[in-house]
């Protein structure tokens, strides 16, 4: 027999031997290779830590940026007729442009532009990822906060102003406390969405939970266990966050009844 005939015979023998292994034993072997061998479970924990870092930092940046833009746009919308402020007009235009561009383009494209164009000279992948996701989240947080403020009856503002209170005290003491009940549940949804979207950081080489699974799949040639494993991790964490969000919403409803 020639070289190729021997090679094919060996391959067929190995395949037949693998197929003869019971399914449960094969799954156990794949699980061991993907999670236990060489302490690979530690790599998943490190990747999950990176995922949490990007998510929480991006949410903080998004909340700060979103609140600032929302305040500017709300101030612009609540200007009295005939009392237009040029600076406010310009800032509102920039806010509209920001939310339109960010919400109208894919997150992956924004991340690629941020890393390979704007910060092409850096290798601080996690910093760029935090900033990119924070800017993206800010556009959505802006609409969440703005919608919460606008949902409060305008009569509340008028009543406060009629008592001699300034705009800022009325917002701080009357409008914002009522708007928070609408804003917080939506921010919970934004956190969940942000947590899942962080898997996109693999495109810039950041080793998060998804990237770890891809690396292990490349070493073991087993795709089922690594990818189903991280899918289960994402699912469990999202279910926990959803549960916490439900508890928060119930408490907010209870406070409304009081």
N, C-alpha and C positions, 0 to 999 in steps of 0.2 A: 504493500500500500504506500501511496505517496504521502507527502507532507500534509496536503490539504485533506486527504481522506482520513488520516489519523486525527487531525485537528477536529474535523466534523464529527468523527466517532466519539472523541472525548467530550465534545460539547453536548452531543445527544445523550451520552451517558450521564453527564452532570445534570442535564435538564430532567431526565427521567428520575434520577435519584431525588432531585428537589421536589418533583411532583409527587413522589411517593411519600414524602414527609406529611404527616397529618396537619390539617389546616391550623388547628390550635397551637401545635408546636411551632409551626412556621411563624405565626403571629407573635408568639412569645419570643422567638429568636429575633424577629424584626424589632420588637419593643426593646429588647436588651441592647441591640446594636444602636438604636436611635436615642435611647435615654440613659442607659446604665453604663455601657462600655466606655472606658476612659473618662468616667464622671461627666458625661455630656449633659446631664441634667443641670449642671452648674452653668453651662453656656446658655441654656434657656433662661435661667434666673437672671443672669447678667443682661441678656437681651430684653427681658421684661422690665428690668430696672431702667434701661435706656428708653424704652417705650413710655414708661411712667414719667421720666424726666421731661421728655419732649412734650408729652400731653399736658402736664401741670404747668410747665413754664409757658407754653403757648397759650394756655387758657388765661394765665395771669396777664400776659401781654395783650391778648385779645380783649379782655375785660377793660383794662385801662384805656386802650386805644378806642374800643367801641363806645365806652361811656363818654369820652371826650368828643368824639364825632357826633354822638347822639345828642349831647347837650348843645353843641353848636347848631345842629339842624333843628332842634326843638326851639331854641331861642329865635332862629330865623322864622320858623313857621308861626310863632306866637307874637311876632312884632305887630304893633298896632298899625292900622291903616294910615298911611301918610308919614310914618316914622321909620324910614328905612336907614339902616346902617351899612355904609359901603364896605367896611371891614368884614362885617357879618355876612354880607352878600358873597364876598370872595371866599371866605372860609366855608360857607355852605356849598358853593360851587365845587370847591376842592373835595368836600365830603361826599357829594353826590358822585363825582368822578371816581373817587376811591372805591365806594361801595359798588358802583356799576362795573368797573374793571375787574375787581377782585371776585365778585359774585358771577361774573360773566365768562371767566376763564378757568380752565381745569387746575386743580391744586397741583397736579404733577408738573404741569408746564410752569407754574409759578415757582415751584421748588427748583426746577432745572435752571430757570433764569437766575434765581437768587444765588445758586451755587456756582454755576459755570459761567455766568456773565457778570453779575454785580460783584460777587465776592470770589472771583476766579483765582485770586492770589492766595486764598486761605485754604487750610486743610482742617479748620475747625468745623467738622461736619455737624456735630450736635448743636453748636451755636447757631449755624445757618438754618438748621431744621427748626429750632425753637422760634427763630425770628420769622421764618417763612410761614410756619403754621400759625404763629401769633397774629401776623398781619392778615392772613386769610380769615382767621376766627374773628378778628376785630370787625370785619365788614358785616358778619352775621350778628355779632353781639350788638353792634350799632342799631340794627333794625329791631332786635329784641328789646333793647332798652328804650328806643324811640317809640316803639309800639306800646310798651308798658306805660310810658309817660302820657302818650296821647290817649290811652284808654281811660284815664282818669277824667271825670266830668269837668269840662272847662269852668263850670260854676265854682268849683273848689278854688281855682286860681283867682277868679274874680272876687269871691268872698274874702279871701285872704288879703288881696290888694285893697279892697274897700275898707278893711280894718287898719290900713296904714302900713302893712308889712311890705317890705321890698320883695323883688322877684326871687332872690336867692333864699331868704328866710321862708317864703311860701313853698318853694320847691323842697327845701330841706325838712320842714316841719309838717307839711300837709300832703304835697303831691307824691314825693318819693316814697314815703312809707306805704302809701296805697299802691303805687306802681310795683313795688318789690314783690307783692303777692302774685303779680302776673309775670314778672321777669324771672324769678327763681326757677320755676319748673322748666321754662324754656332754656335757661342756662344749663340745666341738667341734661337736656337733650343735646345741647351743643357739646357738652363734655363727652357724652357717649359717642357722638359722631366724630369728634376730634380724636378720641382714643383709637377708634377703628381706622381712621384715615392715616394715622402715623405709620402704618405699614408701608406707605409710599416712600419712606426715607431710604429704602433699599436702593433706589435709583441713584443716590449719591454715595452709596457704599457704607452708610452708617449701619453698624451691626446692632439692629434691634431684634425683637423676637422673631419677626418674619425672616430676616437675613440669617439668623442662626439656623432656622429650619432649612433654609436653602443650602447653607454650607454643609450641614450634616447630611442632607440628601445627596450632595455631591461626593461625600466621602463614603457613604454606605450604599449608595445606589438604591436606597429604599425611600420612596416618596410618600407612601401611605401613612406611616407612623409619624414622621416629623410634621407633615402638613395637617393631618387630622388632629395631632396633638396640640398644635398652636391654635387651630380652629376651636378646639374645646376650651383652651385657656381664654381666648377672646370671648367666647360665649359665656363662660362662667362669670368673668369680670363684668361684662355688660349686664348680665342678669342681676348681679349684686348692686351695680349702680342704678339699675332700673328699680330695684326693690327700695333702695334708699330714697330715690326720687319719689316713689309712691308714698312712702312714710312722710316725707316733707310736704307733699301736696295735701295729704289728709290733715296734717296739723295746721296748714294754712286755711283749709276749709273750716276746721273747728274754730279757729280764731275769728273767722268771719261771722260765725253764728253767735259768738259771744258779743 
